[in-house]
Amino acid sequence: MRRQHIGWVAGAAAAVLVAAGAITYAVAEDGGSGARTPGAESADAGFARDMAVHHQQAVEMSYIVRDRTKNVEVRRLAYDIAQTQANQRGMLLGWLDLWELPKVSAEPPMTWMGMGDMASGKDGALMPGMATNTDLKKLQTLSGKQAEVLYLQLMTAHHKGGIHMAEGCVAKCTVGVEKRLAQGMVDAQQSEIQLMADMLKERGAQARS
């Protein structure tokens, strides 16, 4: 069973890396075919910068809970989220490199969506759906079922914020492959939200309102 699991993980990781390489190559091809490179203040660049930051927190939360529970189902979900979002983050930052654009902006997060005044940054929550520093510290103190419930609640909120941002890219971004990645994020995270709702229900809990 252990060998099968390791083989599955290795195969899934390889598939993600192949997909990442294909998408990065597609962006390079788009750039080489005369397509206009996005500007520093474009939706394409703004989404890439903001979602990279948003994804980094999801990766952090997922690795925290993997150390706080032995539940196979939660650990598998956390691993999948961490690997997927770490690879997508690499793509987003890679595109900024390809476009020769800065990875940070003087403008507040979400400005490219017309929401720059809504990202308060209160207690580390730079964008909608992000967990606060207090939430993360609490997650690090819990274990077992309590850690599982808080993680699922935090990740559900995180996914909802991420979906909102990804939908913004689908509507506003101009690079086709980036729009398709954003739509893929919407579809995958909506599916994971339903899965997490079921997992919370099994634990006698529900998502935060």
N, C-alpha and C positions, 0 to 999 in steps of 0.2 A: 504493500500500500504506500509506504514511504517513497519507494523508488518511482511508483506511478505518479505520485504527487510532484516529485522533483522534476520528472520528465515533462509533466503538464506545464509547470511553471516556466521551465526553460523554453518550451515550445511557444508559450504565450509571449514571453519576453522577446523572443526572436521575431515573432510576427509583428509585434509593436514596433521594433526597430526597423524592420523592412518597410512598414507603412510610413514611419517617420521619414526615412530616407527618400521614399517615393514622393511624398508631399513636398519635402524641401527641394527635391530636384524639379518638381513641377513648377514651383515658384521661381526657381532660377530660369527655367525654360520660358515662363511667362515674361520675365524681365528681359530675356534675350530676344524676344520676338517683337520688340518695339513698343510693348505696353508701358504706360507711364508709371514710373516708380512713385509710390505713395509719399506724400509729404510728412514732415515731422508732426504736424497737427491734424493729420487725417484720421478718419475713423479706423482705418487699417492699422496704423501705428499705435493709436490710442488703445485699441482693443488688445493688440499684442502686448503692450506694456502692462496694462491693468490686469489682464487675465493671467499673465505670468506671475504677478504678485498674488493674485487670488488663488491660483493653483498651488503656489508654494506653501500657503497655510494648510491647504487640504492634505498635502503630502506630510507636513509636520504633524497634524492631528492624527493621521492614519498610522504613522510610526509610533506615536505615543500610545495609542490604544492597543497596538500589537504587543506592547510590553506590559500592558495592564490586564490582559485577559488571556485565558487559555481556550476560549470558545472558538471552535474551528470555523464556524460560519462567519463570525464577526472578523476574525483574523484574515480569512480569505477575502472578504469584502474590502477590508482596509488595505490589504496588499494590492488588490486590483485597482483601487482608487489611486493609491500612491504611485504605482507603476504607470498607469494611464496618464495621470496628470503631470508626473515628472517628465514623461516623454513629450506630451503636448507643450509643456513649458519650454522644453528645449527647442521645439519647432518654432514657437512664437519668438523666442530670443534670437534664434537663427535667422528668421526672416528680417528682423531689425538689422542684423549684421549684413545680410544680403542687400538691404535697402540703404545701408550706411546711415542709419538713423539712431539717435540716442536711445538708450534703454530707460532713461528717466526723463521726466518733464517737469518744468517749473509750474505747470498748470495742475490744479487739483485732480485727483482721480475722477473718472467718469465725465470729464469736460467734453470729450468727443461725443458723448451721448446727450449733451445739454444738461447734465446733472452734476456739474462741478460743485455746486453749492450744497449738494445733499450728502456728500461724502465727508462726514464729520471727523473721522479719524479718532473718535472717542475711545480711549482705553485700547488703542491698537487696532480697532475695527475700521480699516481705511475705506472699505466699500460695503455696500449692502450685502448682508448674508455672512460677512466675516465674523469669526468669533473674537471676543475681547481677550485681552491679556489675562484678565481674571478668569475667564472660562478655561483658557489653556492651562493655567496654573492649577485650577480645580481638577481638570481631567488628569493631571499628573499625580494627584493625590489619591485618586479613586482606584478601585480594582474590581475585577469580576463584573457582576451584573450592573453595578452602579456605573462603572466606567463605560460599559457597553451602551447603556441608556443615554448617558450624556453625549457620548461620541455620535450616536445615531441622531440625536436631537440637533447637535451642532452641525453635523454634516448635511442633514436635511435642509437646514436654514442656509448653509453654505451653497448647496446645489441650487436652491431657489434663486439666490443672488447671482450665481454664475449663469443660470439659464436666462435671467433677465438681460445680463450683459451680452451673452452670446446671441440672443434674439436681436439686440441692438446692432451687432456686427452683420447679421444676416440682412438687416434692413439697410445699413449704411456703408458697409465695407465695399470696396470696388474690386479687390483681387479675388477672382473666382474660387481659387483653392482655399483661401482663408474663409470665405463665406461657407464653403462646404464643410470645413472643419468645425466652424461655429455651429452649423446645423446638426452635425454629428454630436457635438457636445450637448445640445438641447435634447436630442433624442435619447442619448445614453443616460444623461442625468435624470431625466423624467422617469425613465425605467428604474433607476436606482432609488429614486425617492419613493416609488411604490414598494420596492423591495424593503426599504428601511422602515416604511410605515408598518408593514407586516411583521418585521422583526421587533419593532417597538411594541406592537400589540401583543406579541408572544411574551413580552417581558412586563406586561401590565402597564405600559406607558404609551405616550403619544407625542407627536411633534409639538414643539413650542408654538404657541399662537402668535 
